[in-house]
Amino acid sequence: MDRFGSSKLRIGWTLAFLFLAGLVFMAVKGQAGDSGSSLVVMGTPVPLGMDTLESYVTGNLRALIYACVPLVVLLGSFAPLAPMAGAGARSERYLGLTGGVFFAFLHGLFLSQVMLLPVWAATWRLTGHMFPGELLKADGLALLLGLQLLLWSMILMRLLRSNPGLGLLLALLLREVGSRLQYFADFGQDLGLSAGQSGAIATLHKLLPSGQLPTDPFSTGGLLLSIGGPLLLGFLVLFPDPKSGAKRPSAKKAKV
């Protein structure tokens, strides 16, 4: 685990977000009145209008979780995974795709869940619930998206061995493409696509990162495709390159 960050980094990260969680717990609270709900920050009320406090808090924190958790999982382990993707030995590349991604995900899991301590503190102060089900589901789907991004970044960094940063950028772009396919997966047949074309788009939508939204339910089939698909593709892409050594010149027969 020290390959993905030192113990001092993890201790400092934990202390920083524990401090922020305590600050949020003391500085933020909700208030209900005749004119509607309001959010009180550092003693200053922020009126929410017609929105209820719980719906406002849940909606915004859900979007925050789904945006930040995958990035922490990915960026917290990007640098150590790049040499594994570009390794010359087949065993080291396969180890990076399996064991490397697994330990990178564990490290990102720790960093992301520590980062959410202020979020849970705000949830408790504003809604009275420590771990609402909607936010836990968003957290789980965000972790799944982070694992997808790790797998796709390994594949793309292998394809772009001379510049792993471009592989990381393309993995993030695939996330945007995957989210845009949601519309065609839902309304493809209404737009004139055949059933086969709509099914292919739906499969591609689950295969690419961001195959699910934070409000979607968990799907076993989608989970197998979103993780197993990139993993299988990674084994094919990371297959050893053919040896490019120069051919030995054939020995010429000595002239008599």
N, C-alpha and C positions, 0 to 999 in steps of 0.2 A: 504493500500500500504506500510505502514511502516513495515509490516511483512517481506517484501522482500528486504528491505533496508531503511536506515534512510534518512532523508532529507539532512543531511550533505554529505552522500555518493553521492546522486544525484547531489548536487551542485558541489562537488569536481570533479565528473566525467565530468560534463558539462564544467567546467572551463578548465580542462586538455585538452579536445578535441577541445575546442575553441582555446586554445593556439596552439595546433598542426595544426589546420586548418589555422590559421594565418601564422604560420611558413612555411607550405607547399605553401601557396599562395605567399609568398615573395621569396621562395627559388627555386621554380620549374617553368620551362617554356619550351615551345617547340620551335624548331628552324628548318627551312627548308632551304636547300641549294642545290647546283648543285650535290653534292655527295650523297644526300638523307637527310632524316629527322634525327634529333638528339634530345635527351632529355638533357636539361641543368639543373643540380642540383648544387646549391651553386656555380654557375659560371663555373662548369666543364661540358663540353659537353660529352654526351654518345651517340655514333653513333648507329643507329638502323638498318643499312644495307638496305636491300630491303623492309623492313616493313614500311608501312606508319605510321605516328605518331598516327593518330586516331585509326587505327586497333590495334596497339600495346597497346595503353592505354586502349581501351575498353576491349580487350581480357584479359589483366592482372587484371584490376580492377573488371571485372565481376567474375573472379575466386576468387579474394580476398573477394568480397561481399558474394559469395555463401559458402565460407569456414568459414568465421568469424561470420556472422550474426546468423546462427542457434546455434552456440556454445554459443554466448552471451545470447541468449534467454533461452537456456537450463541451463547453469551454473549459470546465474544470479538469478534463482528461484529454484534451486535444493534443497537446504537445507531446506527452509520452506515447500516444498511439501512432503518431506520424512515423517514427523510425520503424515501428513494427510493420506498418503497411508497406514501407519501402525496403524491407529487408531482402537480402539476396537469397537466404535459405528458405526453402519451402516450409520447413517445420516451424521456423520463427514467425512466418507470416500467418500460418494456421493457428499458432498459439496466440498471436495478437488478435485474430478474429474471434477466438473463443475465450480463452482465459483472460486476455488483455481487455476485451470489451466487458467481460464479467466484472473484473476488479475495477475497471473504470466506472462502470455503472454503480457498484457499491460505494465508491468514493463520491460520485455525483449524488447518490442517494443521501449520504451523510450531509454533504454540503447544502443540498437543496432543502432538506427537512430542518436543518438548523436555521437556514435563512427564513423559514416560514414561522419561526417562533413569534415575531412581532405580529404576523397575520392572525395566529391563533389567539394572541393576547387581545387584539382589536376585536376579534369575533366574540370573545367572551364578554368584553366590556360593553359591546354594542347590542348583542342579541341575547346574551345570557346563556349561550351554548358554546362549549369549548371546541367541539369538533362536529360541526353540522355535516349531515350526510352529503349535501350537494357539493360542499367544498372538499370533502374527502374523495368523492368521485372525480372531481376535477383534478385533484392531486394525483390520483392513480392514473388517469389518462395522460396527464402531463409527464409522469415518469415513463409511461409507455412510449410517448413521443420522444422523450430523451433517449431511450434505448434504440429506437428506430434511427434517430439522427446519428448515434454512435456507429451503428452498422453501416449506414449509407456513407458516412464520412470515411470509414475504413475502405470501402469499395472505391470511392472517388479519389481518395488519396493514393490508392494503388494505381489507378489509371493515370493520375497526374503526379507521378513520382517526383518530377523535377520541381514542383511547387505545391506542397500539401495545403497551403492556404487557399488555393483555388478549389481544391476538393472540399474544404470546409464551406466555402462560399456556395458551391453548387449544392451541397447538402441542405443548406438553408434555403436556397432557391427552390429545391424540390419540395420543401415544406409549403411554400407559397403555391406551387403548382398543385400539390395534393389538396390544399384547402379550396382551390378554385374548382376542382373537379366535383365538389359536393353538389353544386347546382346541376351539372349534367348527369350525375348519378341519380338524382331525385326526379328530374324532369326531362330525361333524355327522350323517352317515348313521346312525350307531349311536343317535343321539338322536331319530331319526324324521324328519330333514330329507330332502328329495328331493335328487337328484344336482345339479339346477340350483341349488337353494338353497345346497348345500354349495360348489358352484363359485363362486357369487357371493360367499360369505363368504370363500373362499380368495383371490379376486381383491381384495376390499376389504382383507384382511389384508396383502397385498403392497403395496397402494397406500398405506396409512397408514404413518406412522413406526413403527419397531420391527417391520417385517415379517419379520425374521429374528432368530434367537437366536445368541449367540456360538459355539454348537456346530454351527450349520447349515452345510452346504456352500454355496459360491457357485452361483448359478443365473443364467444369462444372461437367461432370460425374466423372472425376478423382478427382475433389475437394471433391465431396460428399463422394466418397469411401475412400479417404485418410484421411478425418477427421471423417466422420460418422462411418467407420469401426472400428478404434481404440476406439472411444467413446462407441460404442455398446459392443465391447469386454471388455472394462473397466467396464461397468456396470455388465457384467456377472462375471468377475473375482473378482470384489470388492463386490460381493454378500455376505451377512453376513455368517460367518462360523457357522456351527452347534454348539450348546452349548455342551460343554464337561463336564458339571457338573456331579458329581457322582450320581447315582441313589439312591434314598432313599430305605433303606431296608424295605421290607414289614413287617408289624407288625405281630408278631407271636400270634397265639391264645393262650390265657392262658389255661393251662391245669387244668382241674377240679381235 
